[in-house]
Amino acid sequence: MKTRSKPVIAVRKLPRQARSIQLVEDILEAAVRVLKREGARRFTTVRVAEEAGVSVGSLYQYFPNKEALLFRLQTDEWTETGGILNEILGDRRRPPLERLRRAMLTFFRSEREEAALRVALDDAGAFLRDAAETRTHKAEVKTRMLAFVEEALPDVPHQARVFAADFVMTSMGAVAKKITEQGRSRAEVDTWARAMAEMHCQYLTGLAKRQPAQRSGE
């Protein structure tokens, strides 16, 4: 039985000069346009090169295949969204639950924007799970959410906070992925995001309320 070889998802080389940096940016912007216009199934490096106005050979200098190109788009999205969520969740000028509501809405909207990208990456998904960038992203998300929960629930035992962070992160990600891949409108996605936010806010509030009662009964 033949096994499928792993696609190369690393870039061939990093652009260093201003001209090559601009070339890569043009390719990435073209890739986004092609993905949105043509869809995941018709996304090819040839179409991206044509859209960017460059030769396929120029594209291959930096991206050996469409998987590498798509994965770069994914990691760029992770970086952008992660930065926004970090800013929202870490803004101590606002109450924790208000921050959670804003973060939930932002995350669901981001997932809707990148739904086509996730579909395009499905074929390579089994390999991308093992990529260093994927592991780094998951670790950063876990650390970010745990820091927020620890701040929001300072009196709750550590293990309970660890579980709470995992619960919020896992359920939020699973529901957002499913809903946004159904092609729902932004208004529908926002409704789901707000409902999920309220559910998680009630959950965290319940944990905080139960803690004093648990201590008094010890």
N, C-alpha and C positions, 0 to 999 in steps of 0.2 A: 504493500500500500504506500503510495507516494504521500509525503508530507509537504505541506506548503511552506516554502521558504519565507523567512521574515523579510518584509520590505525594509529598505534603508530609510530611516526617518530623520537622520542627522543631515545637516546642511553640508555641502561639499567643502565650502570655504566661507570665511567671514569677510564681508566687504570692509575695506579699510580706507579707501580714498573716497572723496565726496561724490565722484561720478558713480562709483560702484554702489555706494550706499543709496544713492537716488535710484539706481537701477533696481535694487532689491525692493525699495519702497514702491516703485511703480508696478513691479510684478505682484507684490502682495495686495495692492489696491485693485489691480486687475483681477486677481484671484477672487476677491470678495465680490466684485461685480459679476463675474462669470457664475459664481456659485449661486448668487441671488437670481440671476436671469435664467440660467440653464438648469439649475437644480443639481442635486448630488449625483444623479446617475449619468449626467452628460458632462460632468466636470473632468476636463483633461488638461494636460500641460500644453498641448497644442493650442487649445482655445484660449488659455491664459496668456500664452506668448503672443498670439494674434491680438488679443485685447490690449496688452501692454505695449504693442508696437515694437517687439523685440524678436530676435530669432529664438527658436527652441534651444539652439546651442548655448545662447547667452543665458537662458533660464537654467539650463542644466549645469552651468558653472556653479550655481549656488544651491539648486534643488534637484537631486538626482531623479526624482519621480514625483507623482502627484501626492503620495502619502507624506513625503517630507514637506511639501508645500502646505498641505492641509494641517499637518501637525504644527508647523510654524504659526499658522493662523490661530490654531487652538491655544498654543502657549502664549501668544500675544494677548489673546482674549482673557486668559487666566490672569495675566499680569495686570491688565487694565481693570478688570472687575475686582480682582483681589485688592488693588490699591483703593478703589472706591469703598469697598466694604470695610476695609481696615479703618478708613477715615470715619465712616458712619459709626461703626461699633465702638471706636475708641474716643468718640467725641463726648467727653464727660460733662460738657455744658448741658447736655440733654439727659433726661431720665433714661435708664436702661431699656425699659419696655418701648419707649418711643423710638429709640435707636433700633431695636429689634424689628419693629414694624417697618421702618424705612429701609432697613437692610433687606428684609424679606421681599418688599416690593421691587427694590433694585435688582435683586438676584433673579426673581422670576422674569422680569423684563429682559435681563441679559440672556437668560436661557432661551427666551423666545427668539431673540436676535440670532443666536447661534445654533438654532435647531437644525437648519440645513447643513451646517458644518458637522454636527454630530452624526447625521445620517451618512454623510460622505465618508466619515471616518469609520463607520461600522465594520467594513471589511477588514480593516487593519486593527480593530479594537483589541483583539486578543493579544497582539504584540505591543500595542501602545500602553497597556496596563503595566508592562514591565519596564517602560522607559524611565530613565532617571528623572526627567522633567515631570512625569506623572506622579512619581513617588514624592517628589519635592512639593508639588502642588497640594497633594492630599495632606502632607504633614503640615504645611502652612495653614491650610484651612482648619485643621484640627486644633492647632495652637491658637489661632485667632479666636475661634469659637469658645475654647476653654477659658481663655483670658477674659472674655466677655462674661461668661457664666460665673466665673469666680468673683468678678467685680459685682455682678448683679445679686449673687447669693452668698455673701461673705460668711453667713452663719451656718450654711449647709455643709455637712461633711464632704471631704474631698472626693471620695468615691462616688457620692451622689452627684456631685458637680460634674465629674468626668462622664458619668452616664448621661446626665442632662445635656451636656454639650454634644455628645455623640448622637443622642436622640434627635435633637433639633437639627443638627447638620445632616443626618441620614434621611430623616423624613422630609425635610425641606428639599434636598437634592432629588430624591426619588419622585416626589409629586411634581416638582417643577419640570423634570425631564419628561414625564409621561404626558402632562398637560400641554406643554409647548410643542411636543412632537405630533399632536393631534391637529395642528394648524389652527388653533383658536385665535380669536381676535385679541388685540391688546386689552380691550375692556374686559373680556372674559378672563384673561390671564391675571389682570389686576384684581378681579373679584376673588379668584383662587388664592392669590398672594395675601390678600387682606384676611381671608378666612383662616389660612394657615398661620398667619401672624397672631391672630386672636387666640387660636388654639394653643400655640406655644406660649403666649403671654399668660394664659390661664394656668398652664402647666407649671411655669416658673413661679407664678404667684402662689400656687398651691404648695409647692415645695417650701417656699419661704414661710408660709403660714403654719405648716405642719411642724417645722423645726422647733419653735419654742415649746409646743405641746409635748413633743418627744423628749425634750430636755427636762421638762417639769416632771415627767413620769419616770425618769431614771432613778 
